Amino acid sequence: MATEIRVPTLGESVSEATVGTWFKKVGDAIKADEPIVELETDKVTIEVPAPAAGTLSEIVAQAGETVGLGALLGQIAEGAGAAAAAPAAAEKKPEPVAAAPAAAARPATAAAPQTSTSMPPAPAAAKLIAENSLSADQIDGSGKRGQVLKGDVLAAVAKGISAPAAAEPAQVQARAPAPAEDAAREERVKMTRLRQTIARRLKDAQNTAAMLTTYNEVDMSAVMSLRSKYKDIFEKKHGVKLGFMGFFTKAVTHALKELPAVNAEIDGTEIIYKNFCHVGVAVGTDKGLVVPVVRDADQMSIAEIEKEIGRLGKAARDGALSMADMQGGTFTISNGGVYGSLMSSPILNAPQSGILGMHKIQDRPVAIGGQVVIRPMMYLALSYDHRIVDGKEAVTFLVRVKESLEDPERLVLDL
């Protein structure tokens, strides 16, 4: 008897995924709970464990296909029963072909290869799209395989999406054709769902928020001295290294309490003030940037923050972040200094109203007490949504972070 491999629950607000890598081939032996296939969602990559031991008898969903919740991915036969599912596989093969006549019957949608789905809009949705002079390409579909439904069109109209400009067809071509001698040396790789989501969210943030960046610099001498003095004792007691992120995060939570607008978000015509600090920490991985969240960071000690950041960072690099690890952030810290960045203007992580960019610590000459001295300096950059955060609040926020880092005893004494 065959055991079905199906798409598990993917988390809140996630209804579909893209099949990534199959770790086994048809005919391979499988142990129960052994990772068998990788799924990529908009937020994280998850591994689907084998529901039973046996032999992989059939792969229904191939790498690159989009699947919904509960969709059949493959089947496991008891023992060496790989061939048992061959007739079933043959029955399923005509299914993709059935979409071809539908596509041929709708030549208007055939000219939209850049959409994330080959499914035409639902009839009611198509009527609304035509009535509002919109394009299906402008609307994110929530139906199966990304199909645009009537509710998606109504939501888009409510958001104020307008008909594409007359010159827009020229934008369909993403790039000019490459010369033949160059084209032969190019490589085209389909963007992962995570990378597509990163691109869309960052562009949406630029288009939606009135984004502005303000800068300051901080003398890291005190933090570096404190870290050097206590790092061995700290690691021995807490089992984790004393890094800089614990200080950064704690300094941010102190500043957020004083300036709640930087920790708020806009919802329509209302401002939602968060009376808690869930700090997102941007982590670079092989598959793109992810932002796991340190929840209630304002209630944690520096040691607890370091432990949680260490856990989240390892999970991000291993592709083992859960949906709960990624949700609910109220403010984000991006530390480009670990890669050598001297200065940058970070982009907001919508719907948050603030993101702090930390950078490389570099010895620079500074004037102190009328004397030029060499100090380890770091630039700070706060990008914020000017619709909700005024310039005075943004500058004050950076000054408070600077004061905490230049006098870290303030963090311990909660000053």
Buried (B, 14 or more C-beta within 10 A) or exposed (E): EBBBBBBBEBBEEBBBBBBBEBBBEBEEBBEEEEBBBBBBBBBBBBBBBBBBBBBBBBBBBEEEBBBBBEBBBBBBBBEEBBEBBEEEBEEEEEEEEEEEEEEEEEEEBEEBEEBBBBBBBBEEBBEBBEEBEBBBBBBEBBBBBBBBBBBBBBBBBEEEBEEBEEEEEEEEEEEEEEEEEEEEEEEEEEEBBBBBBBEEBBEEBEEBBEBBBBBBBBBBBBBBEBBEEEEEEBBEEBEBEBBBBBBBBBBBBBBBBEBEBBBBBBEEEEBEEBEBBBBBBBBBBEBBBBBBBBBBBBEBEBBBBBBBBBBBBEBBBEBEBEBEBBBEBBBBBBBBBBEEBEBBBBBBBBBBBBBBBBBBBBEBEEEEEEEEEEBBBBBBBBBBBEEBBEEEBBBBBBBBBBBBBBBBEBBEEEE
